[in-house]
Amino acid sequence: LFNHSSPITSCTFNSNGDKFASSSKDSTIIIYSIDWRITNYNYTNDMIQVLHTIQNAHLDWINDLKWSNSSDFLLSCSNDLTLKLWNSENGKEKCTLDKGHTSNINTCSFQYGCIVSGCSKGELKVWSHRG
């Protein structure tokens, strides 16, 4: 199908099921659209289109991805100690959350503007992308 150059670390569908995203140890995020109208249960490349390839999205491995409830944004977290919020419509970075963790950020979650992240030291942080 569509390949990263390193092992994939996360893949996730948005809430509508019309987009999904993948991340990798190659620091790349790929956002796809999927057209479920093309059906017969033979999932082919015709169903899937790459919307955005975000290379060098982080300075190190990307460990997790989560969609916002509205599917407008995609959240990523990395071994570079940052979380980033991406506009899923244009693939551009909205903001970086980088003041908090002192070890690899392994997991993240996004619910109605509230972001929670967890790191290798066993710490959880709660963020608001609104500042």
Secondary structure by P-SEA (a helix, b strand, c coil): ccccccccccccccccccbbbbbccccbbbbbbbccccccccccccccccccccccccccccccccccccccbbbbbccccbbbbbcccccccccccccccccccccccccccbbbbbcccbbbbbbbccc
